[in-house]
Amino acid sequence: MKATEQSIQQIERLIRKICQKFPPTDDPTLLTDIHLRVSPDSGELLAFDDDDQEITRCVVEQWIDNKDDQFYDDAAEALRRVLKRLRDQIDQLGILRPFSFVLEDEDKEHLAELYVSDGDTIIIGGELMKDLDKDLDNFFEKLMKEEV
């Protein structure tokens, strides 16, 4: 399911509302994550803070009664597209760094890191630790060869 332009606009409005609630400031809010919860049944997209307090919500009509097996992957892709498009506004959020946008299902289960910012570095993408074990093994093997 490729997100329609209407879906992208609905997601953009939600992200802009988040940006309005956390305007740039010299005294950032003690918030480290913005949790985005999606529902394939109702089409709801909700944003919560670390204390599980609702920030804002919207309904993405394309997501209502979605039975697609790839729903969460497709939703994550659409959300990443919007976050990337609005990153100039997101980087100005009055939130303590580092912060991230995370995708969750209706049961609050973590599904994906969508956007991570520490002020200097921004990561927009899939798994942050993908192939970490392989990279560490290769590093260790190389290190051991240099020791001998």
C-alpha positions as CSV (number, residue, x, y, z in Angstrom):
1,M,0.0,0.0,0.0
2,K,1.6,3.2,-1.2
3,A,0.5,6.2,0.8
4,T,-1.8,8.6,-1.1
5,E,-1.2,12.3,-1.2
6,Q,-4.1,12.7,1.2
7,S,-2.5,10.3,3.7
8,I,0.8,12.2,3.5
9,Q,-1.1,15.5,4.1
10,Q,-2.9,14.0,7.1
11,I,0.4,12.8,8.6
12,E,2.1,16.2,7.9
13,R,-0.7,18.0,9.8
14,L,-0.1,15.7,12.8
15,I,3.7,16.3,12.8
16,R,3.2,20.0,12.4
17,K,0.8,20.0,15.4
18,I,3.6,18.3,17.4
19,C,6.0,21.0,16.3
20,Q,3.6,23.7,17.4
21,K,3.3,22.1,20.9
22,F,7.0,22.0,21.3
23,P,8.3,25.3,19.8
24,P,12.0,26.2,19.9
25,T,13.1,27.4,23.3
26,D,16.2,27.9,25.4
27,D,14.7,25.7,28.1
28,P,13.8,22.4,26.3
29,T,11.1,20.1,27.5
30,L,12.3,17.0,29.3
31,L,11.0,14.6,26.7
32,T,13.1,12.0,24.9
33,D,10.7,10.2,22.7
34,I,7.6,10.9,20.7
35,H,5.6,7.7,20.4
36,L,3.5,7.4,17.3
37,R,0.8,4.7,17.5
38,V,-1.1,3.5,14.5
39,S,-4.2,1.4,14.3
40,P,-5.0,-0.6,11.1
41,D,-8.6,-0.9,12.3
42,S,-9.6,2.7,13.0
43,G,-6.9,4.4,10.9
44,E,-5.9,6.5,13.9
45,L,-2.5,7.9,14.3
46,L,-1.8,9.1,17.8
47,A,1.2,10.9,19.2
48,F,2.2,10.4,22.9
49,D,5.0,11.7,25.1
50,D,7.2,9.7,27.4
51,D,4.6,9.8,30.2
52,D,1.9,8.3,27.8
53,Q,0.1,11.7,27.6
54,E,-1.5,12.3,24.3
55,I,0.0,15.1,22.3
56,T,-2.3,15.0,19.3
57,R,-4.2,12.6,17.0
58,C,-5.6,12.2,13.5
59,V,-7.3,9.6,11.3
60,V,-5.5,8.5,8.2
61,E,-8.5,7.5,6.0
62,Q,-6.4,5.2,3.8
63,W,-5.5,3.1,7.0
64,I,-9.1,2.5,8.1
65,D,-9.9,-1.3,8.1
66,N,-6.5,-2.1,6.6
67,K,-5.9,-5.8,6.5
68,D,-2.6,-5.7,4.6
69,D,0.2,-7.9,6.0
70,Q,2.7,-5.0,5.3
71,F,0.6,-2.4,7.1
72,Y,3.1,-1.4,9.7
73,D,6.0,-1.4,7.2
74,D,4.0,0.8,4.9
75,A,2.9,3.1,7.7
76,A,6.6,3.4,8.8
77,E,7.7,4.3,5.3
78,A,5.0,7.0,5.0
79,L,5.9,8.4,8.4
80,R,9.6,8.5,7.5
81,R,8.9,10.3,4.3
82,V,7.0,13.0,6.2
83,L,9.6,13.2,9.0
84,K,12.3,13.6,6.4
85,R,10.3,16.3,4.5
86,L,9.7,18.2,7.8
87,R,13.1,17.7,9.4
88,D,13.9,21.4,9.4
89,Q,10.9,22.0,11.7
90,I,11.5,18.9,13.7
91,D,15.1,19.8,14.4
92,Q,13.8,23.0,16.0
93,L,11.6,21.2,18.5
94,G,12.0,22.4,22.0
95,I,12.8,18.9,23.3
96,L,15.9,17.8,25.1
97,R,18.3,16.1,22.8
98,P,18.7,13.3,21.9
99,F,15.1,12.5,21.0
100,S,13.4,10.2,18.7
101,F,10.1,9.4,17.0
102,V,9.2,5.7,17.5
103,L,6.5,3.7,15.9
104,E,4.2,1.5,18.1
105,D,1.2,-0.6,17.5
106,E,-2.1,-0.3,19.4
107,D,-0.7,-2.4,22.3
108,K,2.3,0.0,22.7
109,E,4.7,-2.5,21.3
110,H,7.8,-0.9,19.7
111,L,7.9,-1.5,16.0
112,A,10.5,0.8,14.6
113,E,12.7,3.8,15.2
114,L,11.6,6.4,12.6
115,Y,13.7,9.4,13.4
116,V,16.5,10.0,15.9
117,S,18.2,13.4,16.5
118,D,21.0,14.3,18.9
119,G,21.4,17.8,17.6
120,D,24.4,17.1,15.4
121,T,23.3,13.8,13.9
122,I,20.0,12.8,12.4
123,I,19.1,9.2,11.6
124,I,16.0,8.7,9.4
125,G,15.6,5.1,8.5
126,G,15.1,1.5,9.5
127,E,16.8,-0.5,12.2
128,L,19.4,1.5,13.9
129,M,21.4,-1.5,15.1
130,K,21.0,-3.6,11.9
131,D,24.0,-5.9,11.4
132,L,25.6,-4.7,14.6
133,D,26.7,-8.2,15.6
134,K,28.3,-8.8,12.3
135,D,30.1,-5.4,12.4
136,L,31.4,-6.1,15.9
137,D,32.6,-9.6,14.9
138,N,34.4,-8.2,11.9
139,F,36.0,-5.5,14.1
140,F,37.1,-8.0,16.7
141,E,38.5,-10.3,14.1
142,K,40.5,-7.4,12.5
143,L,41.7,-6.3,15.9
144,M,42.9,-9.8,16.8
145,K,44.8,-10.1,13.5
146,E,46.6,-6.8,14.3
147,E,47.5,-8.0,17.8
148,V,49.3,-11.1,16.5
